[in-house]
Every structure is written in C-alpha cells, then in structure tokens.
Amino acid sequence: MDWLLIANNLSSSVVILACWWLAHVNARAAVPGRAIAAGYSLVGISILFTMVVRNLALEASPLTPWLIVLTKALLAVTLLLTIYRRARLGES
C-alpha cells in the first residue's frame, strides 16, 4: 500500500463519516429533508464502494471512473436539493 492510497482511504473515510452525519441531521428536516438525507447516504455508499474497488486493485476495470462520475452526480443533486430547501425556508 502506497502513501497515495493511504491518503485516499483516509480522506474517503472522513467524507463517508460526514455524509453519514449530514444524512442523520437532514432526515428530520423540512421538505425535502428526507431526499437530501437519501442523497447524502447514496454519496457515502458510492464513495465507500469506490474505495473498496480501489483497495482490491480493480482499478484496471472500467467501473472505477463511472463510480466517480456517479458520486459527483449524486453530490450535485444533493447540493441542489439543499439549495432549494434553504431558499424555500428563506435562508441565504
């Protein structure tokens, strides 16, 4: 295991924990709180799955770049839902 993989695992673990906490916080929030929570949960699971694929040295597979694209798409939808909820609540 090289230092880049260790750094990637550490940063992925921090993001997964942050997604778990954000999903927990948003699960009981105003509409669309549950959709936001589901989005953060899916982002965390996608990052976890990508981390496992990289650690199993399956990076040569064409699956890894698509997992990264999926993670970014899920994050974009989740952040847009968060923006919508904050605008709906009158926050800036």
Secondary structure, 3 states (H helix, E strand, C coil): CCHHHHHHHHHHHHHHHHHHHHHHHHCCCCCCHHHHHHHHHHHHHHHHHHHHHHHCCCCCCCHHHHHHHHHHHHHHHHHHHHHHHHHHHCCC
